[in-house]
Amino acid sequence: MSPSIAVTLITWAAIVLLFFGLAAVLREVRLLRGMVTRGDGGFVAAPPDLVLGPRFAGRIVAAVDSGCPLCLTVVERLAGLGADAILLTHEPPATWAELAHGLPVISDGEAWRSVSHLSPPVLMLLDETGRVRRMLLPVRASEVDTALAGWTGRQEGGGTGDAGVGAHSRA
């Protein structure tokens, strides 16, 4: 076999392998697009499968950490808006004595472990059974305003809202 024929065969084999690789990537993108859709408050995936328990039922819960500057901003914003919210933390409640701005603080290791894989702050809207119905991982304080406006509007309207995870908001 001449060198030019060998190079041509290797080139075509590489092109075919690249084609199959591209087909696999496009298949994965199609499957991902089927799992993730665009919702009204951001990107929405499968509903969160979290139950914090009856202690948090029917409330807005903010999972926060005192060492997180954005958490402190979110807590300040929740208090400023007069939200009916509970702060969930893994720290002793005394740590939050001056930081909570009047919001109730619950230190619950078991509930914290159910959301500890997420980066705080985590805002969650719970139904009457203590199951998380809506979740937001805010990156700006303005997203707290948007989320609370949407969540309280749904609650007042009698609905529980659509179950989903709002990962980002474009406010």
RACOR-V319209 format. One record per backbone hydrogen bond with DSSP energy under -1.0 kcal/mol. NH is the residue of the N-H (numbers start at 1). CO is the residue of the C=O. Records with the same first field share a line. If there is no record, write none. Layout:
BEGIN
NH = CO / CO
END
This chain:
BEGIN
6 = 2
7 = 3
8 = 4
9 = 5
10 = 6
11 = 7
12 = 8
13 = 9
14 = 10
15 = 11
16 = 12
17 = 13
18 = 14
19 = 15
20 = 16
21 = 17
22 = 18
23 = 19
24 = 20
25 = 21
26 = 22
27 = 23
28 = 24
29 = 25
30 = 26
31 = 27
32 = 28
33 = 29
34 = 30
35 = 31
36 = 32
37 = 44
39 = 42
44 = 37
52 = 130
56 = 53
58 = 127
59 = 56
60 = 84
61 = 124
62 = 86
63 = 122
64 = 88
68 = 65
72 = 68
73 = 69
74 = 70
75 = 71
76 = 72
77 = 73
78 = 74
79 = 75
80 = 76
81 = 77
83 = 78
85 = 83
86 = 60
87 = 104
88 = 62
89 = 106
95 = 92
96 = 93
97 = 94
100 = 96
103 = 100
106 = 87
108 = 89
112 = 108
113 = 109
114 = 110
115 = 112
116 = 112
118 = 115
122 = 63
123 = 136
124 = 61
125 = 134
126 = 59
127 = 131
130 = 127
132 = 50
133 = 125
134 = 125
135 = 164
136 = 123
137 = 166
143 = 140
144 = 141
146 = 142
147 = 143
148 = 144
149 = 145
150 = 146
151 = 147
152 = 148
153 = 149
154 = 150
155 = 151
156 = 152
157 = 153
158 = 155
159 = 154
164 = 133
166 = 135
167 = 43 / 165
END
